[in-house]
C-alpha cells in the first residue's frame, strides 16, 4: 500500500527533526547568546533601602536649605546670595565627602546614597538656581541673570575641585 501510515519505510510518516513543533527536535542554536529570564530573583541587592535612605537624606538636606533661607532671606528683587552660597557650600562638602569615602576608608553601601544623593542633593538647590536665573531675566536683569548663571557653575565646579585638592593635601600631611 502506498502511504500506509503504519509502514516504517514510508518517509512521509517520520517526524522532521528540524521542525520546531517536533518535541524531539534538537535546540537549533543552543549557544546563540539568548537567555531565558532568570526566575530565581534579582542578583543585585534590593533597592528599597537605597530609596529609603535617599528620601531620609533628602528631607534632612532640604530642611537645612530651608533653614538657610530663613536665616538669610533674599528679597524677591535682590541677588540670590543664599542660593549661591548654599550651592557652593554643598559642592565643597561633596568634594570632601567623595575623597573621604573613596581614598580614606570604604563606606557602607548606603552611605553614598544617604549623604551624597540625599542630604547634599536636598541641600543644594540647582532647581531654585534655575528659577532665580529666570526671575532675574524676567525682571529685566538679564545681565545679572547671565552672570549668576555662569558664576554658579564656575563657583560650584571650583568648590568641588578645591575641596578635593585641600582634603587630599590634609590627608597626605597627616600621614606619617
N, C-alpha and C positions, 0 to 999 in steps of 0.2 A: 504494500500500500504506500502510496505517495503521501508524504507529510503526515505520517502516523505519529501523534503526539507521544506515544509510548516507545517509539523507535529511537534508541540511543544514537544511532548513526545519523539521524536527521539533524543537520546543523541549525535549522531554524528553531529547534527546541532548546538549545543551550542558551544560558544567560550570557549576555555580553559582559565580560569583566570590566570594561571601561564605562559601562552605563552607571551613572550616579544613583539610579533607582535600585540597582542591584546591591543588596545588603552585604554581599561577599566581595564587592569591588574594592580593590585597594585604594588607599588615600592617594589621590592623583598627585599631590605635591606636599608631602609631609613636612618639608623644611622650607616652605615658602615664606616664612617670616611672619605669617599672620597667626595671631594667638587668640584663643578663646578668652573671654573675660574671666578674670580670677574671681571665683565666688567665695574665697576664703576671707575676704575683707581687705581693707587698705593696709599697706605695709608701713605707711607713714604714721606718725603719732596723730592722735585726734586733734582737731583744730579748735574744739570747744574751749580748752584752757587758754589758748592764744587769744581767741576773741574776747574772753572774759578779762584777761589782764590788759589788753589794749583798751577795752572800754573803761576799766577802772583807772588806768593811767591817763586816758583822755579826759576823764572827769576831773582828775586832780590837776592836770595841766591847764585845762580850760578855766577852772576855778582860780588858779594862780594868775592867769592872764586877766580875768575879770577883776581880781583884786588889784592888779597893777593899774587897770583903767580907773578904778575907784580912788586909788592913792594919787594918781597923776592924770586927772581927766584932761581931755583935749576938747577945746571948743570946736563946734562944727565948722567954723571958718578959719581955724588955725592949722598950722602944720602938724601932722600926726606924729609927734615925737614919741609918744608912748608906744605906738605900734612899731616904729622903727627900732627903738631900744629893746623892746621885748623880742623882736626877731633877731637882732644882733646877739643879745644875751643867749637866747635859745640855741642859735647856731654855734656859739662858742662852747656852750655846755655839751652839745652833741660832739664837737671835736674832742673835748676832754674824755667824754664817755666812751667814744669809739676806741681811743688809744688804750684806755684802762681795760676794756673788755677784750681787746684783741692782742695787745702787747704785754699786759701785766699778768692777767690771770683769766682763765676760762670762766665763763659765767654760765649759770643755769640757762636752759633753752628759753625760758620765759622772761629773762631779764631784759633782753634787747626789745622784744615787742612791748613789754610793760613801760620801760623808761624811754627808749628811743622813739618808738612809734606812738605810744600812748601819751606819756607825760609831756615829752618835748613836742610831739605833733599837736597836742592840745594847747600847749603853751604858746608856741609860735603861731602866728596868725597871718599866713600869706593870703587868705581869703579876705581878711579885713584890709590888708595892704592893697589888694586889687580894688576894693570898694573905695578906699581912700584916694587912690590914683584917679578913679572915675569921678569922685566928688570934686577933686581939685580941678580936673579938666572941665567938668560941667560948670564949675563956679568961675570960669574964665581965668583960671590959674594954670593954664596948660604948661607953661614953662616950669612952674613949681612942681606940677604933677609928673612931668617927664624927668625932672631932676630927682624927685623922690623915687620914681621907678628905677632909675639907674643906680642911685645911691644905695637903695635897699639891696639890690642884687650884689653890687660890689662889696658893700659892708658885710653882708651875710657870708659870702664866699671868703672874704678876708678874715672874718671872725673864726670860721672853721679852720682855715689854714693856720692862722696864728695860734689858735688854741692847741691844735695838733702839734705844731712845732714846739711850743712852750712846754706842753705836757711831756713830750719825748725828751726835751732838754732837762727838765726837772728829774725825770726818771733816770736818765743817764747820770746826772750829777749825784743822785742819791745812792747809786750802786757803788759797792766797794771796789 
